[in-house]
Amino acid sequence: MEHKSEAGHEAVHMPEPTAWPMVLALGIALILTGMVTNVAVSVLGLILTVAASYKWFRAVLPEEAHEMVPVRADAIVPASSRKSIAKLPVNPIHRKMVPVETFRFTTGLKGGIAGGIAMIVPATLFSVLKFHSLWYAMNLMAAGGFVSWAHESNAFLAQFHMEGLLAALAIHAVTSLLVGSLYGAMLPMFPRWPILTAGFLAPLLWTGLLASALNVVSPILNERIDWFWFIPSQIAFGLVAGFVVNLQARVRTRQFQALPFALRAGIHGGLREQDEQDGGKDGQQ
């Protein structure tokens, strides 16, 4: 609905802007963060959540707050002094389209399941050799979700706990499936050295990222983690997940469908020839 503003221009009746929804989101995030860090963080989040909820609800109840926003009805006509648009000629044969093939979503899930199982082997060896227990690594992973376990002893973590088993299985399963899905999307982009990329580069990359954020994600895991065993377990996941993913059949992507029919039908081998030329250049370098 349009009205006349005080200056005589047209005005639009609009809802009044408010920042309280963002404050509410921040409060909820702080409440969840405090569950794995400090109770004071959750208290601060609760205060922000209550205050933001009250202010936001007051802005819409019992009547929604509005304001008049002046608008100008000037017609803007785009104009250009150029009579034509210069376009560079594009040869689809020499245009790099990566990837032309990719994996199905279920392929990444299969790789995540296989990698998750392989990762259990070095973690169990670590538990047995260092703490003479099958359950230490599992309970240490689960401790990130239990605030009450933050100050428990190594002897407590070496014992069997059903809640620890269930929590560790849930955390490990979700993480393995997510990383496996990432492998399914990532490996077609690195076709030359998939084992190097999946088995070593990717695990070392996310290990470095995890090391920088572990103090916030799980303080107890940050204090007791053994990187000498953790890194081989990540490499075991990467090697097995990458191997399983690369065994699966690939499907054509839309980039492949965008190629000329002659290339897709195999009448002209321009795409293959270009890939071979690129591979020859890489070998000479």
N, C-alpha and C positions, 0 to 999 in steps of 0.2 A: 504494500500500500504506500502511495507517494503522498507527501504533504509539502506545504510551503514552509521553509525554514525562516528564521528571523532575518537573514540576509536577502531573502527573496528567491533563493534557489530552490530547486526541487530537493526533497529529503525523503529518505527511505527509513521506514520503521524497522529497526534491526534489534536482535537480542543484544543485551549489554555484554561486552567481553569480560571474561574473568580468568584469573590464573589459578583458581582454587582446585580445578581438576588435576593440574600438574602437581600441586602440593600434596593432594591426596595420593597420587601415584608414588611420589617420593616417600610419603609416610609408610605406605604398604611395603615398599622395597626395603626401608630401614627395619621394619618389623621382622621381615624374613632374614635380613642380613644379621640381625642381632641373635638369631637362633644358633648361628655357627660362629659368632664372634663374642659379643659381650651384651649382657642384659640391658646396659645403659643405652645401647643403640636401639633396641626394641622399644624402650620407654620413650625415647625421643620420637621414634616413628609413630607410636601410639598417640602422642600429643599432637603431632602434625595431622594424623588421620582424623582424629576427633574434631580438631579446629577446622580443617578443610571441609569435612563433611557438613558441619554446621553452616559455614559460610556459603558453601555451594548450594545447599538445600534452601537457604534463605534467599538466594538469588533467583530461585525458580518457584518457591512456595511462600505464601499461598498464591502469589501472582508472579509471573515471570517478568524480570526487569528488562526494560527496553530503552533504547536511545534513538535519537533522530540523527541519521548520517546524511549530511548534505552531498548531493551528487550534481554533476554538470552534464548536460545532455549534448555536449559538443560532439559533432560527428567527426571522426578521425578517418581520413582517407589515405591509405598508404600510397606513396608515390615514389618513383625512382627515375633517375635520368638515364639509366641504362635501358637499351632497347631489347637486349637479349641476355641470357644467363650463360656464361662460359662454362662448359663442362669438359673435363678431361676424359679422353677415350679410355675405356676400361676393357681389358682383355680378360675374359673369365678363365682362360686357360692358365694365366700366370697369376691369378688372384688366389692368395692363400686362404683356404677355408678350413679352420680347425675347430672341433673335429668333424669329419664327415661321417664317422661312425661312433657310437657310444654304447654303453651298457644299459640294460633295463634296471629299474629301481630295485627289483628283487635281487639282482646280482650283487649289489652292495650289501644287502642284508645277509646274503649267504657268506660273503667274505667277512663281515663283522662277526657272525656266529663262529666261523672257523678260527678267526684271529683271536677271539675272546677265549676259546677253549685252549689254544696254544699258549696264550699269555698266562694261564693258570699254572703251567708246568714250572717255569722259573720262579714264580711267586711261591709255590708250594715248596720247592727246593730251598728257597731262602728261609721259610718258616721252620723247616725240619732241621737244616744244618745249623742255623744260628740260635733258634729258640726251642728246638726239639718238640715242635708242635705243628700240627697240620692247620691250625686255626689262626695263627698270629696275623698273617697278612690279610686274611679275610676280615678279622675283627678290626684291624687297623684301618681298612677301607670303610667299614661300617661306622667307625667312631666319628667320622666326619658328620654323620647325621644324628648323633646322640651327644647332646651337651654334657650329660652326666658322666660320659666316658672320658672327658677331656683330661682328667688327672688320674686315671686308673694306671696301675702298674703293668709292667710287661707280663708278670705272672697272670694277671687277670685277662689280658688280651690273648694269652696262650691257651686259655680254656675255651671249651665249646659253649656258645650261647646261641640259642635258637633265633632270638631277635637280630643278633649280629649276622647270622647266616642269611636270613631273609633280606636284611638291608643290603648286605654286600652283593647278593645275587641281583637285586633290583638295580643297584648302582652300576654294577659291572655289565649287566645285560643292556641297559639303556645306553651307556657310553659306547659299548662295542657296536651296537646297531647304528648309532649316529656316525661314528668314525667309519664304519664299513660303508655307509651311504656316501660319505665324503670320498672314499676311495673309488666307488663306482663312478662318480662324476669326475674325479680328478685324473685317473689313470689314462683315459683316452687322450688327454692333452699332453701326455709325456710318453709317446709311443716308442722312443728309441731305447731308453733305459728304465723300464718299469720296475725291475727288481731294485735298482739303486734308489729310485724315487720312493717307492712304496716301503722298502725294507729299511732304509737308512735315513734318507733326507727328511721325509715326513715325520717319522718318530722322533728324530733329534729336534726338529722344529717345534713340535707341540710339547716335547719335554722341557725345552727352554721356556716356552710360554707358561707352562704349568708351574715351573720353578719360580717364576716371577709373581704368580698370583696365588700360590698355595698357602701363604700365610693368612690370606683372607678367606679362601675357600674352606680350608681345613687346618687350623693351627696345630692340632695334635698330629696329623699326618706330616706337616711341615717339620715338626720337632723330631720325629722318629723315622722318617723315610730313609732308606738306604739306597742311594743313587747307583751304587755299584750293581745292585740287583734290579733296580727299577728300570734302568735304561735297557738292559738285555731283554726284559719282559716286553718293553715297547717294540723293540726290534723284532722279537718273535711274533708279536701281533702283526707288524707291518709285512714281514716276509710271507706269513701264511695267508693273511687277508689279500695281499697283492697277488699271490699265486692263484688262489681260488677265483678271484675276480677275473684274472686274465684267461682262465680256462673257459669262461662262459662266452656264449655267442653274442656278437654285437648287432645292433640295429642301426639302420640309416637315420641320420638326423635331418632336420630341415635345411641345413647348409648343403647337404648332398642333393636334396630335392631342388635346390635353387640353381644347381649347375645345368648347363645346356644338355639337351637330350643326348647329343652325340657323345658327351663324356660319360653320362650315366649309363648309356647302353654299351659303352666300351668300344664304340666305333673309332673314337680318337682317344689316344692315351695321354693327352696333355697333362692331366692331373698327376698321373703316375710318373711321367717323364720329368715333371717339375719336382716331384718329391725325390726322384733319383738324383737330379741335378743338385738339389739342396743337400742330399746325403753325401754326394761326392765332394761338395765344397767343405762340408763339415769334416770329412775324412782327411782332406788336404790340409785343413787347419790343424 
